[in-house]
Amino acid sequence: MLAGAGLGCPGLLAQVLVSKYCDHLPLYRQEQIFRRRHQVYLPRQTLARWVALAAEWLQPIYEHIRTGVLADGYVQVDETPVNYLEPGHGRARQGYLWTGSRPGGDVFYRWETSRATACLDHLVPGNFRGTLQCDGYAAYRALANGRRGAIELAGCWAHVRRKFYEALEAAPRTAGWIVRQIQHLYRIEATLREHRAGPRLRAAVRAHQSRPIVARLERVLLRLKTSGRHLPQSLLGGAIDRKSTRLNSS
């Protein structure tokens, strides 16, 4: 059985990285595979050092992808909670994997141990000007307010629809009507994709067909919010409150 030491060749490093991040094989499993199948002893500590070294080597490529995504001035941002281990705490802690993507383009990630607004300053540089597509989390609004007009927020219809879909059973008539209007918007976009519409045609169709639907939704949601018929604690009231607040602040 060979002892693991030194620096792995490029092919071996690529194998370790692909196995860990694409095939979801943790390093301790890879250590077992190398030992049992190939009679090669590569301790986890060695594999971990190799992964850290490879990440440092790949940093220029990461920066190239990140700057390319941000260069177009339209970025989709979201954050996902991920449990992680930190010595001395006795249990898993919760961190966040922040994501920045360009529609139809590349994606970059950034790890943070919190969900604070300050994390967005690391993700979206101070010189960024453009549109940030996101959900209704307050940190995004705080970032836009702090940038004094440099950032415009664009909501996500999937997040809006999800809240009203959850309220269907409690308020089938009202929530169903709203979900149906969003479905109309989805159908318009599906038709544009089917016909491979270019930017000018998309803009024209959205102005002619989608804008009246959005305006109708805005009127109804604001009317429902001011009527006081649906408590904010209810599923429908919570969905209305979130969406109408975004309409008022946009």
N, C-alpha and C positions, 0 to 999 in steps of 0.2 A: 504494500500500500504506500503510495507516494505522499509525501508531506507537501501541503500547500504553502508556498512562499513566493516572494518576488512579485513581479508584475505580469498579469495575464496578457496574452496576445490580443489584437483587435477582434478577431473572430470569437474568442472566448468571452471577452467583455460584452460584445454584442449579444451573444447567447444569454448571458446572465441578465442583461437589461431587458431583452425581449421576454424572457421567461418571467421576470418579476413584474413588469408593467403591462405587458400585453396578455400573457397567459396566466397572470395572477398567482404565480408560484413564489411564496415567500422564501427568503434566503435559507432558512433552516431546512425547507423541503429540497431546495437545490443542493444543499450540502449532503443530504441523504442520497439523492439521486447520483451525484458524482461518486460517492463512496460505494454504493451498492451495485451500480451498473458499470462503472468504469474503473473501480478500485483506485480512485484518486481522492485524497483527503484535502478538501478545501473548506476550512472552518468558516463559520459565518462572519467572524471578525474580518477575515481576509476579503470575503465577498462584499461586505459592507464598505470597506476601504476602496475597493474597486468601483463600486457604484458611486461613491462620493467623488472619486477622481474623474470618472466618466462625466458626471454632472458638471464638474468644473470645465472639462474640455468642451462640453456641448453648450456652454453659456453663450458664446458668440452667436450660435445658431438660434438659440432661444431669443436673444435680443433682436435678431433680424426678423424673426416671426412676429414678435411683440410690436415692434415699430411699424411693421407692414400692416398689421391689423388696425393699429391706431391711426395710420396715415390717411385712411379714407374718410375719417370724420364721422363714421357711423359704427358704433360698437354695441354688441349685445353683452350684457353683464349679468352674472348670477353668482350665488354662493351656495355651497353644499356643506352641511355639517359632516365632519369625519372624526371619529374617536381615535385618539392616539395615546401612546404610553410615554410617560415621563418619569424617570426614576425619582423616588422619594415621595410620591403622592399616593401610592397604594392602590390606585384604581385608574381606569382610563379617563382621560380628560377630553373635552370637545374642542376641536379646532375647525377651521373652515378652509375649503378649497375654492378660491375665487376663480372665476372663469371669464375670459374676454374673448369674443369671437366676432368675426366679420361674416355677414350673411353670404353663404356659398363659398366662404374662404377659410382661412386658417383659424386656429384656436390656440390661445396660450393660457397658462394657469399660474396662480400664485398662492402659496400656502401662508395662512395667517392663523394665529392662535385665538383670534377673537373675530367678532362681527362688527366692530366699531367703525364709525365713519372714517377714522384715520386710516383704516386699511385701504379704502378707496383711493386715498392720496398716493399710495404705493402702486395701485393698479392702474389708475388713470393719471398720467403726468400733468403737472401744472400748466403746460403749454397746449394741452388738448383743447380744441374747439370743435364742437359738433354735437351729434345726437347720441344719447345713451339710452338704449332700450333696456328696460328693467321691469321688475315687479314693483309693488307698492311699498316696499320696505323704506322706512323713514330716512335711512342713511343716504339713499340716493338723492332725495330732495334736499337734505342738508348739504351734500356735496355740490349740487347745482346752485343752491343759494350762496354758498361760499365762493363760487367761481364767478359770480356777478354777471350772468348772462352768457358766459362762454359755453355753457352746456345746456342743451335742451333735452328734457326727458321724454321718452316715448314709451307708452305702456305696452303691455303684452296682453293680447286678447285671450290667450290660453289661460292666464292667471285670472282674468275677469270671469271668463266662462265657468271655470272650475267652482267658484264660490256660488254662482247662481245654480249650477248643476246640483251642488250639494243641497240647495234649498228647494229642489223640485218637489220632494215629497211633502214638505211643510206648506208650500205655497205653489201648487202646480200651475195655476192660471197665470200669475204674474211672472214667476221665475221661468215658466215655460215660454212665455212670449219673448222674454229677453234672450233666452238661449236660442230661440228661433231666429231672432234678428242677427245674432252673432253667426248662426249657421249660414244665413244669407251672405254675410261677408266672406265666410270661408269658401262658399261656392263661387263667388266672384274671383277669388284668388286662385282656386283650382282651375277655373276656365282660362285664366291668364297663363298659368303654368302649362296647361294642355296645349295652348296655341303658341307657346314660347314667345310671349309678348315681350317687346323691348321696353326700355324705360319710358319713352314717350307715350306708347300705347297704354302702359300700366297707369301712368299718371292721368291720362285722359279718362280711362274707364273708372278709376277710383274716384275722380272728381264727379263723374256723371252718375255712377251707380252706388259707390260706397259712401260718399259724403252724406247723401240724404239719410241713409240708414243710421250713420253715427249721430247726425243731428237729431233724428227722431229718438234715439236712445238717450241722448243727453237731456232732451226735454222731459221724457218720461221719468228718468232717474231723479232729476232735480225735483220734479213734482212729487214723486214718492217720498223723497227725503224730507221735504218741507211739510208734507201732510201729517207726519207723526203717526201714521197707522202701523208702522212696523218698528218695533223696538230694536235698538242697536244690538241687544243681546241675542236676538233671534238670528237664524241663519240668513234669512232674506234681508233683515235689517242690517246685518253686518256687511253683506255683499253690497247693498245699496250705499251704505256709508263709505265704504272703501272706494267705490267707483265714482261716486259724486264728489268726493273730496279731491280725487285726481282731476276731475273735470273743472272744478273751481280753481285749482292751483295751476292748471296748464294754460 
